Amino acid sequence: MSKYNNVIVFGATGDVGSAAALQAHREGATVSLAMRNLSKPTPQLDGLHFKRYEADLTQPNTLKTAVRQSGANAAFIYGIFDDPDFMRPALRALKEAGIDFVVFLSSFIILTDIHTVNPSDIVPWEHAQVEIALEEVYGRDSYVTVRPAFYSSNIVHERSAILHGEVKLPNPDATFDFISSEDIGHVAGTILVNGANEHIVRLLGPETMTLRDAVKIVGNVLGKEVRVTQISREEAAAQMEAAGVPTRMVNWHLHNVIDRAGSYIGSPDAPTARNNILKYTQHPPQHFEQWVEDNKARFRC
């Protein structure tokens, strides 16, 4: 029997959010979608008549209205990282409006206690600050943090280079795990309705491979020969800065791709994290090549 039969999903226009909404629906819950733009399409949810409410995680009053109108008692949320209070106003608004349980999309690479993450490690630190806020507002028994690792969809950032036949990377042999957004969402949606016996649910993809091999797979699926060229750290930084990536994020990205690429794969939690997709969704995780087959259109547009 489901624990939360009326849920609200934030971010349903994204891959993870839409998959979470779909899975919650399959689990038998009444599902509402909280959206900043009600007219934005949710193609993965076509044919399902979910109620939509205009709400923005940066505007607490909109959250209260959406939750009260929907009657939801559980919410799936993602991180907003330009908030100096790390979402505390939003979390308080959700709780005051009647949300008893939260599933938060976090990051696998929080590998220490949330209170000891180094602020220079930007992505895990920002996620950890929201988890700290959740702990303060909700308490550990009223939220679950889902921590996936390397998204398969990250390779889409190289779409243009793949189409031109050459991908330039600072460390082509960096190894990652490649997990599909849909699998992440399916786990989150299952927990959103049924809860979980654990406070932190880590997720790893079913296979590890180098970025070079991942690019090769994309090329093979598209029927295109793609050359992978190694460039220097400085060239990679200049390439990213030219694309408008902030310097702090450039440095963090290069640190993760060069200095500690895939180091999280050997963490003590890795075997459990790799099994969690099957454990929560009752289906095997999607392999990278199948994900590329299913998402060919993203590389051709």
C-alpha positions in Angstrom: 0.0 0.0 0.0 1.4 3.4 -1.0 2.5 5.8 1.8 1.9 9.0 -0.1 -1.0 8.9 -2.5 -1.1 12.5 -3.6 2.2 14.0 -4.8 3.5 17.0 -6.5 6.5 17.0 -8.9 8.7 20.0 -9.5 10.8 20.1 -12.7 8.5 17.8 -14.8 9.7 19.4 -18.0 13.1 17.8 -17.4 14.1 14.2 -17.9 14.3 13.2 -14.3 11.2 15.1 -13.2 9.1 13.7 -15.9 10.2 10.2 -15.2 9.5 10.7 -11.5 6.0 11.9 -12.3 5.4 9.0 -14.6 6.6 6.5 -12.1 4.6 8.0 -9.3 1.5 7.7 -11.5 2.4 4.0 -12.2 2.6 3.5 -8.4 -1.0 4.6 -8.1 -0.6 8.1 -6.8 -2.5 11.3 -7.8 0.2 13.4 -9.5 0.3 17.1 -9.9 3.0 19.1 -11.8 4.4 22.3 -10.4 5.8 24.5 -13.2 7.1 28.0 -13.7 5.6 28.0 -17.2 2.3 26.1 -17.5 2.5 26.2 -21.3 5.9 24.4 -21.5 5.5 21.0 -23.1 6.2 17.8 -21.2 6.4 15.3 -24.1 7.3 12.3 -22.0 3.9 12.8 -20.2 1.8 13.2 -23.3 -1.6 11.6 -22.9 -1.6 11.8 -19.1 -3.8 14.5 -17.7 -1.9 15.6 -14.7 -3.1 18.8 -13.1 -0.6 21.7 -13.5 0.0 24.4 -11.0 2.1 27.5 -11.6 4.8 27.5 -9.0 8.5 28.5 -8.6 10.9 27.1 -6.0 12.3 30.7 -5.7 8.9 32.1 -4.8 7.6 30.5 -1.6 4.1 32.0 -1.8 3.5 30.2 -5.1 4.5 26.9 -3.5 1.9 27.3 -0.7 -0.8 28.0 -3.3 0.1 25.1 -5.5 0.4 22.6 -2.7 -2.8 23.6 -1.0 -4.7 23.5 -4.3 -3.3 20.1 -5.2 -3.8 18.6 -1.8 -0.4 16.9 -2.1 1.4 15.5 0.9 4.7 14.6 -0.7 7.0 16.5 -3.2 9.9 15.8 -5.5 12.2 18.8 -5.8 15.6 19.7 -7.3 18.2 22.2 -6.1 18.1 25.9 -6.6 21.6 27.3 -6.1 21.4 31.0 -6.3 19.6 31.3 -3.0 21.8 32.5 0.0 19.4 30.6 2.3 19.8 27.4 0.3 16.1 26.9 -0.2 15.0 27.2 3.4 12.2 29.7 2.5 10.9 27.2 -0.1 11.2 24.2 2.3 9.4 26.0 5.0 6.6 27.0 2.6 6.2 23.4 1.4 6.0 22.2 5.0 3.5 24.9 6.1 1.3 24.1 3.1 1.0 20.4 3.9 4.0 18.6 2.4 5.0 15.9 4.9 7.7 14.2 2.8 10.3 15.4 0.3 12.4 13.6 -2.2 15.4 15.7 -3.2 17.6 15.2 -6.3 21.1 15.6 -5.0 24.6 14.4 -6.1 26.5 11.2 -5.7 29.8 13.0 -5.2 28.8 14.1 -1.7 31.2 11.5 -0.3 31.6 12.9 3.2 29.3 14.1 5.9 27.2 16.9 4.5 28.6 19.3 7.1 32.2 18.8 6.0 32.0 19.2 2.2 34.7 21.6 1.1 33.1 24.8 -0.4 35.6 24.8 -3.2 34.0 21.5 -4.4 31.1 23.5 -5.8 28.6 21.0 -7.0 28.6 18.6 -4.0 28.9 21.5 -1.6 25.8 23.3 -3.0 23.8 20.1 -2.9 25.0 19.5 0.7 23.8 22.9 1.8 20.3 22.1 0.6 20.5 18.8 2.4 21.5 20.6 5.6 18.5 22.9 5.1 16.2 19.9 4.6 17.5 18.3 7.8 16.8 21.5 9.7 13.3 22.1 8.3 12.1 18.5 8.0 14.2 16.3 10.1 16.0 13.2 8.8 12.9 11.0 8.9 10.8 13.2 6.5 13.0 13.4 3.4 15.1 11.2 1.2 18.0 12.4 -0.8 18.6 10.6 -4.2 22.2 10.9 -5.2 22.9 9.9 -8.8 26.4 10.0 -10.3 27.3 10.7 -14.0 24.3 11.3 -16.2 24.3 9.6 -19.6 22.9 12.9 -21.0 26.1 14.7 -20.1 27.5 13.5 -23.5 24.9 15.6 -25.3 27.1 18.6 -24.4 29.4 17.3 -27.1 26.6 17.1 -29.7 28.0 19.8 -32.0 31.5 18.4 -31.9 30.2 14.9 -32.6 28.3 16.1 -35.6 31.4 17.8 -36.9 33.4 14.6 -36.5 35.9 15.6 -33.8 35.5 15.9 -30.0 38.2 17.6 -28.1 38.6 16.6 -24.5 41.2 17.3 -21.8 41.1 13.7 -20.6 39.4 11.3 -23.1 40.3 8.4 -20.8 38.4 9.7 -17.8 36.1 6.9 -16.6 32.5 7.5 -15.5 29.5 5.3 -14.8 26.8 6.7 -17.2 23.3 6.5 -15.6 20.1 7.4 -17.5 17.9 10.2 -16.3 14.9 8.0 -16.7 16.3 5.5 -14.2 17.0 8.2 -11.7 13.4 9.5 -12.1 11.9 6.1 -11.8 13.7 5.6 -8.5 12.7 9.0 -7.2 9.1 8.5 -8.2 8.9 5.1 -6.5 10.3 6.6 -3.3 8.0 9.6 -3.6 5.0 7.4 -3.3 6.3 4.5 -1.1 9.0 6.1 1.0 12.3 4.4 1.7 14.0 2.6 4.6 17.2 4.6 4.0 17.8 8.3 4.3 20.3 8.4 1.4 19.8 6.5 -1.9 22.9 6.5 -4.1 22.7 5.6 -7.7 25.3 4.4 -10.2 24.9 3.3 -13.8 25.3 -0.3 -14.8 28.6 0.1 -16.6 31.8 2.2 -16.5 33.5 3.5 -19.6 35.8 6.2 -20.7 34.6 9.4 -22.4 36.4 8.2 -25.5 34.4 5.0 -25.6 31.2 6.8 -24.9 31.8 9.2 -27.9 32.6 6.2 -30.1 29.3 4.6 -29.1 27.4 7.7 -30.0 29.2 7.8 -33.3 28.4 4.2 -34.1 24.7 4.7 -33.2 24.5 7.8 -35.5 26.5 6.0 -38.2 29.2 8.6 -38.0 33.0 8.4 -37.6 34.1 10.6 -34.8 37.7 11.4 -33.8 38.6 12.1 -30.2 41.5 14.5 -29.7 43.1 15.3 -26.3 43.7 18.9 -25.5 45.4 20.7 -22.7 43.8 21.8 -19.5 44.3 25.4 -20.6 42.7 24.8 -24.0 39.8 23.1 -22.3 39.4 26.0 -19.9 39.4 28.6 -22.8 36.9 26.5 -24.7 34.5 26.4 -21.8 34.9 30.1 -20.9 34.2 31.0 -24.5 30.9 29.2 -24.1 30.1 31.3 -21.1 30.8 28.9 -18.3 31.8 30.7 -15.1 35.4 30.4 -14.1 34.7 28.6 -10.8 32.6 26.0 -12.6 35.3 25.6 -15.3 37.9 24.8 -12.6 35.5 22.4 -10.9 34.7 20.6 -14.1 38.4 20.2 -15.0 39.2 19.0 -11.6 36.6 16.3 -11.9 37.5 15.2 -15.4 41.3 15.3 -15.0 42.3 15.1 -11.3 39.7 12.8 -9.8 37.9 11.4 -12.8 35.6 8.6 -11.7 37.3 8.2 -8.3 33.8 8.0 -6.8 33.3 4.6 -8.6 35.5 2.9 -6.1 33.7 4.3 -3.1 32.4 1.7 -0.5 28.8 2.5 -1.4 29.4 1.6 -5.1 28.0 -2.0 -5.1 24.9 -0.9 -3.3 24.5 2.1 -5.5 24.8 0.0 -8.6 22.0 -2.3 -7.4 19.6 0.4 -6.3 17.9 1.0 -9.6 16.8 -2.7 -9.8 15.9 -2.6 -6.1 13.6 0.4 -6.3 12.2 0.1 -9.8 12.1 -3.7 -10.3 13.7 -3.3 -13.8 17.4 -3.5 -14.8 19.2 -0.2 -15.4 19.5 1.1 -18.9 22.9 0.7 -20.6 24.5 3.7 -22.3 24.2 2.4 -25.9 20.4 1.8 -25.4 20.1 5.3 -24.0 21.8 6.7 -27.0 19.5 4.7 -29.3 16.5 6.1 -27.5 17.8 9.6 -27.7 19.3 9.8 -31.2 17.1 12.9 -32.0 19.0 14.9 -29.3 22.2 14.6 -31.3 20.7 15.4 -34.7 18.8 18.6 -33.9 
